[in-house]
Amino acid sequence: MSRYLIGIDLGTTNSAVAYVDLQEPGPRPRLQIFEVPQLIDRGRLSPQAMLPSFLYLPGEFDLEPGSCALPWDKDRNYIVGVFARQQGLKVPNRLVSSAKSWLCHGGVDRRSPILPWGAGQEVQKVSPVEASARYLRHIKEAWDWTIAKDDPEARFENQEVIVTVPASFDEVARELTLEAAKAAGLSVTLIEEPTAAFYAWLSANEEGWTEFIRQGDLILVCDIGGGTTDFTLIEAQPGPEGPELKRVAVGDHILLGGDNMDLALARLVEKKLSGARLDLVRFQMLTHQCRQVKERLLAEDGPGEEAVRLTGRGTALIAETLVARLRKEEVLSLILEEFFPPQPWHDGLKGFKSVPGGLKEWGLPYARETAITKHLAAFLYRHGERAPNLVLFNGGAMKPTLLRRRILESLAGWFGQEPRELTNPSLDLAISLGAAYYGLVRRGLGIRVGGGVPRSYYLGVASPEKDKLTAVCLIPQGTEEGSELEVPRDFDVITNRPVRFSLYHATDRQEDGLGDVVNLSKGELAELPPLVTVLKYGKKGERRHIAVRVGARLTEVGTLEVFCRSLESPHRWRLQFDLRREKPSRETAPLATGVVVEPTEEDRRALVDRLEEDLRLRFEAAAEALRAVFSGQASPEALPRRLREILEMERDQWPLSLLRALAEVVIELKKERRRSPAHEARWLNLAGFFMRPGYGDPLDPWRVKQLWPLHLEGLAYPRDVSCAREWWIFWRRLAGGLTAGQQNQILARIKPVLIPPRRKKSRQKVRFFREEKIEMWLLAGNLERLPWQTKVDLGRALLAEIGRGLPLNLAFLTISRLGAREPLYGPANEVVPAPEVCRWIQDLIERFTPPAKAGKAAWALAQALGHLGRMTGDRARDIDEDTRHRLIAYLELFPQAKGIIRQLKEPLPLEKAEAARLYGESLPEGLILKG
């Protein structure tokens, strides 16, 4: 039994620690704040009530030797806390901030060293998980150095530790939080932040809480912190001995909070300072300053005005210093107008969802809608349109009284009566205090808030309706922690092969029960990364179908474990989240992928049944034509024309559903391609065309898995030029469906041709046709999951190759893919750094004179430059302003380049026509791009 119960608020901007000493004398243990010892300046250690969630990674000459040393670690080479935040104001490209927000960003690899976002190669980066682990490790070591210095039993790892997470954190972000805790040497339990804030209020009002809260009351917890906005509803329901508290609803994930307010202020000040767009480093300096100025101005006794000083760099430190003044009224006005505007109550709120696409200054997918009042109205609308009687505010963003008043006035306007505010004694420390109090509740020493899990979970199943998502309920909302449930339905899986299950969740479907099958419109359920495992079965590792049941356990530490149980043996397998295959930045809208990795005959039939009746008949005729050719009954040369005649449309008009139905047929015939070189070339051409761009249909992962072994088999007729050319076109078309590892394997085959070794002795003689090299370059440009360093090498080699036989229009297309600011499907952290792309742009501008009229190559050059300089809103990816202005002036000399110039001036979503050009051919009808 541990002596201490420790609650940690692992915040976006600040972290805090509270604890309970169970051996403390007295009638009841007290909640206490642990003041965390931390560096506040060079060599100055001081205990502070909060640990700023900032990590500074010093360079070789940033600080004097020993500046990072701590009493418990003299060789520490990084800084956490106050001094990290202060030093980051001077050298922002070495400062990691908002690591917690990165934990829930599915567009990057959160286990890879990507922070500080946008920092150069000279910085030894860390992953979001590692940054979070370092905050927790510092807290652990500081505790051991103070409280447990003379008492080994009081060491941190021997205590019960509760860590808070946003209520809107999905299961992946929760697991990554636990992973960070484990890396710090901790075993922890998770609790949601709004619930912890309410527990803090209960701890302060334990004796008379029923005087404030009556049976039937509905309490809104409005928690707006540095990174997220969280809403929770708690109801006082009738119980045998009086009212009992139950959490009845939580909000969806909203990446919107104090960070966004800081960025909005920084943009305001940026206009005041010079009017020009600042580079990444100076804008980071400005944003950190605006955060501090905002906190001082909005404090209850804060000044009416403050200056923001942005110093120059290097030799221009003094000469380039810019100064602007911010007034308290100005700051409040901006925050009220942009984040807390008046919001009418209307029916459109029901369908409103928080979607990313707003500010991207740090590379994070912030909520597109910045009006917190609108998010709140939509939350209450979806959850019964009931009026909260009471409101508890929490989070640093809620400190100004005027902002709390705006929320209360909004509620009064919607429901006709203003709710009462429950007093929160400390908006900064409440969550840590509530987490520690939850430790008492777990021991039966406090007032429990029931309600179970706040969301329902679903597994996707195959559906014949292309516009619907069909899923089975895995965990109903309200299921209590510690429960283990099994879906009362049988599923068919394949052993000794990777198995993939699609997982979804919802916060507003309380009516669904275990095993219920729901048919919903796309977007009604939120998609999580798929669950994958290899079902190892039998000694021989044979592939066979077995019947299984799928179930889940809600762990005591606050996470979800999904398992698959064999109905034919005692085997039981745990399913893991596949973070490598989660939502690409531009992929199709989520469809049910089914729980069967290899489609059954019923699945294939459903695929055909989805086609419209007249198209279904034409498909059957097309399938027969394919089988006739690859069985040797007809000539492969005439097959394309024959398919167009049967389907009665040009092939660029064939919809995705038809293409994938035809892909099933060609995959069945892959062995028949060996009949002749003509058969192999035709098979590769059609298989790649039917599968382009490698993703988009629910069963594409299975289809790619069936086609990948061809990479090892190679061509049956490698000396035939048509086969060799079609081979690389096939892999280019399939590239979007390949993993990073598979893309690297393909690159290993073509790299000796594209980038020959410098030393002649080390060069291997690589046989290839001239036509192949062109296709190899186009393929290389399509491999977006390659490391950015590899893309840099390829880009430099391609620039040196331009003018040596490679068609200019294809060279420009490839360079635009390698250096694209906005990837089509790859992770944002593998985008080529902006300074490198600026050099590519300068190289192209200097080598090619703008034409008098736009020819094919000239237009390709203009489009390529447009993609290289495209504005994303993320200053880490965007090119510098000097290069941007030079590029705009250059493109103004091109005829009809207005549309291209526009994408250099403002962030615009990538349109389907643009994506098609980047892929090098049209995209299938029915493919939906995420913008």
Sequence and secondary structure as in RCSB ss.txt:
>XXXX:A:sequence
MSRYLIGIDLGTTNSAVAYVDLQEPGPRPRLQIFEVPQLIDRGRLSPQAMLPSFLYLPGEFDLEPGSCALPWDKD
RNYIVGVFARQQGLKVPNRLVSSAKSWLCHGGVDRRSPILPWGAGQEVQKVSPVEASARYLRHIKEAWDWTIAKD
DPEARFENQEVIVTVPASFDEVARELTLEAAKAAGLSVTLIEEPTAAFYAWLSANEEGWTEFIRQGDLILVCDIG
GGTTDFTLIEAQPGPEGPELKRVAVGDHILLGGDNMDLALARLVEKKLSGARLDLVRFQMLTHQCRQVKERLLAE
DGPGEEAVRLTGRGTALIAETLVARLRKEEVLSLILEEFFPPQPWHDGLKGFKSVPGGLKEWGLPYARETAITKH
LAAFLYRHGERAPNLVLFNGGAMKPTLLRRRILESLAGWFGQEPRELTNPSLDLAISLGAAYYGLVRRGLGIRVG
GGVPRSYYLGVASPEKDKLTAVCLIPQGTEEGSELEVPRDFDVITNRPVRFSLYHATDRQEDGLGDVVNLSKGEL
AELPPLVTVLKYGKKGERRHIAVRVGARLTEVGTLEVFCRSLESPHRWRLQFDLRREKPSRETAPLATGVVVEPT
EEDRRALVDRLEEDLRLRFEAAAEALRAVFSGQASPEALPRRLREILEMERDQWPLSLLRALAEVVIELKKERRR
SPAHEARWLNLAGFFMRPGYGDPLDPWRVKQLWPLHLEGLAYPRDVSCAREWWIFWRRLAGGLTAGQQNQILARI
KPVLIPPRRKKSRQKVRFFREEKIEMWLLAGNLERLPWQTKVDLGRALLAEIGRGLPLNLAFLTISRLGAREPLY
GPANEVVPAPEVCRWIQDLIERFTPPAKAGKAAWALAQALGHLGRMTGDRARDIDEDTRHRLIAYLELFPQAKGI
IRQLKEPLPLEKAEAARLYGESLPEGLILKG
>XXXX:A:secstr
  SEEEEEE  SSEEEEEEEETT SSSS  EEE  EEEEEETTEEEEESEEE  EE   TTTS TTTT BTTBTT
  SEESHHHHHHHHHSGGGEE  HHHHHT TTS TTS  BSTT  TTS  B HHHHHHHHHHHHHHHHHHHTTTT
 GGG GGGSEEEEEE TT  HHHHHHHHHHHHHTT  EEEEEHHHHHHHHHHHHTTTTHHHH  TT EEEEEEE 
SS EEEEEEEEEEETTEEEEEEEEE      SHHHHHHHHHHHHHHHHTSS   HHHHHHHHHHHHHHHHHHTST
T  SEEEEEE   GGGTTTT EEEEEEHHHHHHHHHHHHS      GGGTT    B S  TTS   BS   HHHH
HHHHHHHTT    SEEEEESGGG SHHHHHHHHHHHHHHHSS  EEE  S TTTHHHHHHHHHHHHHTT S  EE
   SSEEEEE   S TTEEEEEEEE TT  TT EEE SS EEEETTSEEEE EEEESS TT  TT EEEEETTSS
EE   EEEE   SSS    EEEEEEEEEE TTS EEEEEEESSSS EEEEEE GGGS  SS        S SS  
HHHHHHHHHTS HHHHHHHHHHHHHHHHHHTTSS STTHHHHHHHHHTS GGG BHHHHHHHHHHHHHTGGGGGG
 HHHHHHHHHHHHHHHTTS SSTTHHHHHHHHTHHHHH  SSTT HHHHHHHHHHHHHHGGGS HHHHHHHHHHH
HHHHS  SSGGG       HHHHHHHHHHHHH TTS HHHHHHHHHHHHHHBTTTB HHHHHHHHHHHT SS SS
S GGGS  HHHHHHHHHHHHHH    SS  HHHHHHHHHHHHHS   S TTTS  HHHHHHHHHHHTTSTT HHH
HHHHHS     HHHHHHHHTS   BT     
